[in-house]
């Protein structure tokens, strides 16, 4: 199969002109090159077939009426092995019926002689832009599968291999999956791997952070609303479930869902339909649900904080993510993977771990799990400067948000009361600024000290009205 070649930086695309008339060939070449296209010429049908088989083109212009081998003959020979390259037929006045036959045989469009140059260029631009977009989408989908393929989930320990075997077995199914594990163990990465290795891989993967939205906002986000459903609903908006139709929706921190949202989620799972806010008619959806939690949902059920029927609906296939302290043999693999990733992103020379550094990493308990290790590596690379050897002092490891030299001092609540949100905002800002000070203003290093992602740290700083550091 011939795959269309994307336009090079110097050209807008590569076009092949197949025509036995020299005036037509030269006229098209002049027109197309003036529009920024790269043009190749074929004098007859046989030469055109050879060029199509030997090269990659974004589009071909094919004359319908040629001696020895007609455009229909060329089309009949090329199309069985190349369904991708767009082909526009060029036909003389009076042979439109034959051109229509060519469309049925696999041509994409036709133009009658003499044609309108402006219209021809518009249609060529439209077709090539469409083909480039399709190619880019295909490449993005391929990249998604490669990025979240099982080999990219690092781990050779017995527990990780057992977990990955289970993921490989259930990914192609339609089953609802519940991923459990401590914060930072990689639950979302596994959820994306499940989606990328399922029949739904070409459809949407929609992540939902259940704990970051209020119950009111979460309901509108999940199910959407119609115009006028509430005061600020100035237009109809699709919810995550409708966006994820035929794909996968991933609920992170599922245990934080409120009682009303739990009831509505249960109905979606049971009935495969939902009603947007303000609407009266249900919308049918085909969505696979993958949920994750760092809490004990069974205990939440016993405490009356999570519906038992929803728990059993979600827990069809349980996948437990082991904490990093239970598979320390994977630490060297993970650390070296993050070193390569960080150095590539920073466009710096590759670092390596000193033996003493590796011993330090193996001996640490990693309360923040794989995410903490990744943050620690990013911080170490930043602190190492031009050194290629990462030494123990490059890794600042702590199980607390910010190292403290003394006991935590209680905060007094004045008799007159206080603004809780403002007070907590000031405390959070002080912690962030202290971490940035200790890290010399380096946000990656500060995030490592706090056990956060760099993007999370940046978002917190923005929400507090500062971009310090």
C-alpha positions in Angstrom: 0.0 0.0 0.0 1.3 3.4 -0.9 1.1 5.9 2.0 0.8 9.6 1.1 3.9 11.5 1.9 3.5 14.6 4.1 4.5 17.9 2.6 8.1 18.9 3.2 8.9 22.3 4.8 9.7 23.6 1.3 6.5 22.4 -0.4 2.9 22.0 0.3 2.7 18.5 -1.1 3.9 16.2 -3.9 1.7 15.8 -7.0 2.0 13.5 -9.9 0.6 14.6 -13.3 -0.2 11.8 -15.8 -1.1 13.1 -19.2 0.0 12.4 -22.8 -0.4 16.0 -23.9 2.7 18.1 -23.4 0.7 21.4 -23.1 -1.5 20.0 -20.4 1.5 18.6 -18.4 3.5 21.8 -18.7 0.5 24.0 -17.9 -0.4 22.0 -14.7 3.3 22.0 -13.7 3.4 25.8 -13.9 0.1 26.3 -12.0 0.9 23.8 -9.3 4.5 24.9 -8.7 3.3 28.6 -8.4 1.1 27.4 -5.6 4.0 25.8 -3.7 3.5 22.2 -4.8 6.3 19.8 -5.9 5.3 18.3 -9.3 6.4 15.2 -11.2 5.3 14.4 -14.7 4.4 11.1 -16.5 4.0 11.1 -20.3 1.6 8.0 -20.4 -0.3 5.5 -18.3 2.5 3.0 -18.0 5.0 5.6 -16.8 2.4 6.9 -14.3 1.9 3.4 -12.8 5.7 3.0 -12.4 6.0 6.4 -10.6 3.0 5.6 -8.4 4.5 2.2 -7.4 7.9 3.7 -6.8 7.2 6.9 -5.0 4.9 8.5 -2.5 2.5 11.3 -3.6 -0.1 13.4 -1.9 -2.2 13.4 -5.0 -2.3 12.3 -8.7 -3.9 14.1 -11.6 -4.8 11.4 -14.2 -5.9 12.0 -17.8 -8.9 9.9 -18.7 -8.3 9.6 -22.4 -4.8 8.5 -23.3 -3.6 6.2 -26.2 -2.5 2.6 -25.4 -3.4 2.8 -21.7 -6.4 4.9 -20.6 -6.9 6.6 -17.3 -9.5 3.8 -16.5 -6.8 1.2 -17.2 -4.3 3.0 -14.9 -7.0 3.2 -12.2 -7.9 -0.5 -12.5 -4.3 -1.5 -12.0 -3.3 0.9 -9.3 -6.3 0.9 -6.9 -6.2 -2.7 -5.8 -2.8 -2.1 -4.1 -3.0 1.6 -3.4 -6.3 2.8 -1.8 -4.6 5.8 -0.1 -3.3 8.2 -2.8 -6.1 10.6 -3.9 -6.6 10.6 -7.7 -8.3 13.3 -9.7 -9.4 12.5 -13.2 -9.0 15.0 -16.1 -11.6 14.5 -18.8 -12.4 16.2 -22.1 -15.8 17.9 -22.5 -18.4 15.3 -23.4 -16.8 12.4 -21.5 -18.3 13.2 -18.1 -20.2 9.9 -18.0 -16.8 8.1 -18.2 -15.5 10.3 -15.5 -18.4 9.3 -13.3 -17.5 5.7 -14.0 -14.0 6.5 -12.9 -15.3 7.8 -9.6 -17.2 4.5 -9.0 -13.9 2.7 -9.8 -12.0 4.6 -7.1 -11.1 8.1 -8.4 -11.7 10.9 -5.8 -12.9 13.6 -8.2 -12.8 14.8 -11.8 -12.3 18.0 -13.8 -13.4 18.7 -17.3 -11.2 20.5 -19.9 -10.9 23.4 -19.9 -11.1 23.7 -16.1 -11.2 26.6 -13.7 -7.7 27.0 -12.2 -8.9 28.6 -9.0 -11.5 25.8 -8.4 -8.9 23.1 -9.2 -6.4 24.5 -6.7 -9.1 24.8 -4.0 -10.1 21.2 -4.4 -6.5 20.0 -4.5 -5.8 22.1 -1.3 -8.9 20.6 0.4 -8.0 17.0 -0.5 -4.3 17.2 0.5 -5.2 19.0 3.8 -7.7 16.2 4.5 -5.1 13.5 3.7 -2.5 15.1 5.9 -4.9 15.4 8.8 -5.8 11.7 8.4 -2.1 10.8 8.4 -1.4 12.9 11.5 -4.4 11.3 13.3 -3.1 7.8 12.4 0.4 8.8 13.7 -1.0 10.2 16.9 -3.0 7.0 17.5 0.0 4.9 16.8 2.1 7.1 19.2 -0.6 6.6 21.9 -0.4 2.8 21.6 3.4 2.9 21.6 3.5 5.3 24.6 1.1 3.2 26.7 2.1 -0.2 25.4 3.0 -2.7 28.1 6.8 -2.6 27.5 6.6 1.1 28.6 5.3 0.1 32.0 8.6 -0.5 33.7 8.9 -3.5 36.0 10.4 -7.1 35.9 9.6 -8.1 39.5 7.2 -11.0 40.1 4.4 -8.7 41.3 4.7 -6.3 38.3 4.8 -9.2 35.8 1.7 -10.8 37.4 -0.1 -7.5 37.3 0.8 -6.8 33.6 -0.3 -10.4 32.7 -3.7 -9.6 34.1 -3.8 -6.3 32.3 -3.0 -8.0 29.0 -5.8 -10.5 29.5 -8.5 -8.0 30.3 -7.6 -5.1 28.0 -9.4 -6.5 24.9 -12.6 -7.2 26.9 -15.5 -4.9 27.7 -15.2 -5.5 31.5 -15.3 -2.7 34.0 -12.0 -2.5 35.9 -11.1 -1.2 39.3 -7.5 -0.3 39.8 -6.4 0.0 43.5 -3.1 1.2 44.9 -1.3 3.9 46.8 -0.8 7.4 45.4 1.9 7.5 42.8 1.9 3.8 41.9 0.9 4.5 38.2 -2.8 3.7 38.2 -3.6 6.2 35.4 -0.7 4.8 33.3 -2.2 1.3 33.6 -5.7 2.7 32.7 -4.3 4.3 29.5 -2.5 1.0 28.7 -5.8 -0.8 29.0 -7.5 1.6 26.7 -4.6 1.7 24.2 -4.5 -2.1 23.9 -8.3 -2.5 23.6 -10.6 -2.4 20.5 -11.5 1.1 21.7 -8.0 2.5 21.2 -9.0 4.7 18.3 -11.8 6.3 20.3 -11.6 8.8 23.2 -9.9 8.2 26.6 -11.5 10.6 29.0 -9.9 11.0 32.4 -12.1 12.4 35.3 -10.4 13.5 38.6 -13.4 12.8 40.8 -11.8 14.5 43.8 -11.1 17.9 42.1 -14.7 18.9 41.3 -17.6 19.8 43.5 -20.6 17.5 43.4 -22.6 20.1 41.4 -19.9 20.8 38.9 -19.0 17.1 38.6 -22.6 16.2 37.7 -22.7 18.8 34.9 -19.2 17.7 33.7 -20.1 14.0 33.5 -23.6 14.3 32.0 -23.6 17.7 30.3 -26.5 20.1 30.3 -28.9 21.8 27.9 -29.2 25.5 27.3 -31.0 27.1 30.2 -30.6 24.2 32.6 -29.2 26.6 35.1 -28.4 30.3 35.3 -24.9 30.1 33.6 -26.0 27.5 31.0 -26.0 29.8 28.0 -25.5 26.9 25.6 -25.9 23.2 25.4 -22.7 21.3 26.5 -21.8 17.6 26.1 -20.7 15.8 29.2 -17.8 13.4 29.5 -19.9 10.3 29.0 -21.2 11.6 25.7 -17.7 12.6 24.6 -16.4 9.1 25.6 -19.0 7.2 23.6 -17.4 4.1 22.1 -14.3 4.9 24.1 -13.1 4.7 27.8 -13.9 6.9 30.7 -11.4 6.8 33.6 -12.5 7.8 37.1 -9.6 8.6 39.3 -10.2 8.9 43.1 -13.6 7.2 42.6 -14.1 7.0 46.4 -14.6 10.7 46.6 -17.9 10.7 44.6 -20.9 12.1 46.5 -24.0 10.0 47.1 -26.1 11.5 44.4 -23.4 11.2 41.7 -22.9 7.5 42.8 -26.6 6.8 42.1 -26.4 8.4 38.7 -23.2 6.6 37.8 -24.8 3.3 38.9 -27.6 4.0 36.5 -25.3 4.7 33.6 -23.5 1.4 34.2 -26.8 -0.6 34.5 -28.8 1.1 31.8 -26.0 2.4 29.5 -27.8 5.8 29.3 -28.0 9.1 31.2 -30.0 12.3 31.2 -28.2 15.7 30.8 -29.1 18.4 33.3 -32.3 20.1 32.3 -33.2 17.5 29.7 -36.0 14.9 29.7 -34.8 12.4 27.2 -32.0 9.9 28.0 -28.9 9.5 25.8 -27.6 6.0 25.0 -23.8 5.5 25.3 -21.3 2.6 24.9 -18.6 3.5 27.3 -16.1 1.3 29.1 -15.5 2.4 32.7 -12.1 2.1 34.4 -11.9 3.4 38.0 -9.1 3.9 40.4 -8.8 4.5 44.1 -6.1 4.8 46.8 -8.7 4.1 49.4 -10.2 0.9 50.7 -13.6 0.9 49.0 -14.7 -2.1 50.9 -14.2 -0.2 54.1 -16.0 2.8 52.7 -19.0 0.6 52.0 -18.9 -0.6 55.6 -18.8 3.0 56.8 -21.8 3.9 54.6 -19.8 6.3 52.5 -19.9 4.3 49.2 -22.8 2.3 47.7 -22.4 -1.4 47.9 -24.2 -2.1 44.6 -21.9 0.5 42.8 -18.8 -1.1 44.4 -19.7 -4.5 43.0 -20.5 -3.0 39.6 -17.1 -1.4 39.5 -15.1 -4.2 41.0 -15.7 -6.7 38.1 -12.0 -7.0 37.4 -9.8 -5.8 40.3 -6.2 -4.8 39.5 -3.9 -4.1 42.5 -0.8 -1.9 41.9 2.0 -2.9 44.2 3.8 -0.1 46.1 7.4 0.5 45.1 8.7 -0.6 48.5 7.4 -4.1 47.6 9.4 -4.4 44.4 12.7 -2.6 45.1 14.4 -4.7 42.4 12.6 -2.5 39.8 14.1 0.8 41.2 17.3 0.7 39.0 15.1 0.1 35.9 12.7 2.9 36.8 15.5 5.3 37.8 17.4 4.9 34.6 14.2 5.2 32.6 13.4 8.5 34.2 17.0 9.7 33.8 16.8 9.1 30.1 13.4 10.7 29.8 14.5 13.8 31.8 17.7 14.3 29.9 15.9 14.0 26.6 13.3 16.5 27.7 16.0 18.9 29.0 18.2 18.3 26.0 21.1 17.6 28.2 23.8 14.9 28.2 22.8 11.5 29.7 23.5 11.0 33.4 24.3 7.8 35.2 23.9 6.6 38.8 26.9 6.1 41.0 26.9 2.8 42.9 26.5 4.5 46.2 23.5 6.5 44.8 21.8 3.3 43.7 22.3 1.8 47.2 20.6 4.9 48.6 17.7 4.6 46.2 17.2 0.9 47.0 17.3 1.5 50.8 14.6 4.3 50.7 11.0 3.4 51.4 9.4 5.6 48.7 6.2 6.6 50.4 5.2 8.5 47.2 6.0 5.5 45.1 7.0 5.7 41.4 5.8 9.3 41.1 8.1 10.3 44.0 11.0 8.5 42.3 10.4 10.3 39.0 10.3 13.7 40.8 13.5 12.8 42.7 15.3 12.0 39.5 14.2 15.2 37.8 15.4 17.1 40.8 18.7 15.2 40.9 19.4 15.9 37.2 18.7 19.6 37.8 21.0 19.7 40.8 23.9 17.8 39.1 24.7 20.7 36.9 27.2 19.6 34.2 28.2 16.4 36.1 27.3 13.2 34.3 27.5 11.1 37.5 24.5 11.4 39.9 25.9 11.2 43.4 23.9 10.5 46.7 23.6 14.2 47.7 21.8 15.0 44.4 18.8 13.0 45.7 16.9 14.8 48.5 14.6 12.0 49.8 11.9 12.7 52.4 8.5 11.2 53.2 7.2 14.6 54.4 6.1 17.5 52.2 8.8 19.9 53.5 11.7 18.9 55.8 11.1 20.4 59.3 13.7 21.0 62.0 11.1 21.0 64.8 7.6 19.9 65.8 4.6 21.3 63.9 3.3 24.4 65.7 -0.5 24.6 66.3 -2.4 27.3 64.5 -4.6 29.4 66.9 -8.1 30.2 65.9 -9.0 33.7 67.2 -12.2 34.3 69.2 -13.4 36.5 66.4 -13.1 33.7 63.9 -11.0 33.4 60.7 -11.4 33.0 56.9 -10.4 29.4 56.5 -9.8 29.5 52.8 -7.6 32.6 52.9 -5.6 31.2 55.8 -5.0 27.8 54.2 -4.0 29.6 51.0 -1.4 31.6 52.9 -0.1 28.4 54.5 0.1 26.6 51.2 1.9 29.5 49.6 4.4 29.6 52.4 5.1 25.9 51.9 5.5 26.3 48.2 7.8 29.3 48.5 10.0 27.5 51.1 10.3 24.5 48.8 11.3 26.8 45.9 13.8 28.6 48.2 15.4 25.3 49.1 15.5 24.2 45.5 17.2 27.5 44.4 14.1 28.5 42.4 14.0 25.3 40.3 10.4 24.2 40.0 11.2 20.6 39.1 13.4 20.3 42.2 10.8 22.0 44.4 8.1 19.6 43.1 10.4 16.7 44.0 10.8 18.0 47.6 7.0 18.2 47.9 6.2 14.8 46.1 4.3 16.7 43.4 4.4 16.7 39.6 6.0 19.9 38.2 2.8 20.7 36.4 0.8 20.4 39.7 3.3 22.8 41.4 2.9 25.3 38.6 -0.9 25.0 38.7 -0.9 25.6 42.5 1.3 28.7 42.2 -1.0 30.1 39.5 -4.1 29.4 41.6 -2.5 31.3 44.5 -1.8 34.3 42.2 2.0 33.9 41.9 4.6 32.3 39.5 7.4 32.5 42.0 10.6 30.8 41.1 
